[in-house]
Amino acid sequence: MQPDLNLRDQILQRACPTVMVPRFEKLELLQEPGHRYLTASDGLWIEIMRPWLHLVLPVALQSVVAMPYGLLEPTVAFSFKTIPYELFRNFVDDARLALPNEFAAWFTWNSRNHQFAYRPISATSASRAYLSFERPVLDDDEHLVVDIHSHASMKAFFSSEDNRDDAGEVKLSVVVGHLGEGQKMQSKLRLCANGLKIPAADIDLLSNLEIGGHNSTIEETVSFR
Ligand SMILES: [Zn+2]
């Protein structure tokens, strides 16, 4: 950091530095929750650390300029092996009760006892296509992992509104649709990471996650490969 740098940039760069990836030894991983940028030989990467997640993924890759740095492996590692099935079942039950309106909930993970919790979100206003809500207040050890909402009887897709809500957050985002009478429920899941949106199918650990099927066809356990 340049010595005469103004205070605001000093604070920003300390909170979120860019680090050169060593070519001849292993990069030391982030130890504390936060994120930083990594300059590797093939471009710019981001590293994010949360109590429940460690992620290293490319942000902007290039092969034109030879940069004298090391290589990185894409990493998405979770602190848990499964998300309890009951949480999804609770959500689907509540979302059906809320019909014809949308419904939303958080699944949180406690880094002290490693337990998940279901937190339905109290809506300040809800309709068939719109939901505004208050963010739950979490304990110090409790972390938002899954942000799930329903599209009532409409199909499951990430709307431009969803994209705005998900921007800049680190969480799994799930939308469940076709919840109406006689409809076949469907869902979409993605990992949001400071603006990156990674479809579940692209992540080994998430590609198995099934929240589909009507009535009894939801899998008994929602497990990661
Ligand atoms: Zn939505």
Boltz pocket constraint, residues with backbone or C-beta under 6 A from the ligand:
constraints:
  - pocket:
      binder: B
      contacts: [[A, 149], [A, 150], [A, 151], [A, 157], [A, 158], [A, 159], [A, 162], [A, 175]]
      max_distance: 6.0
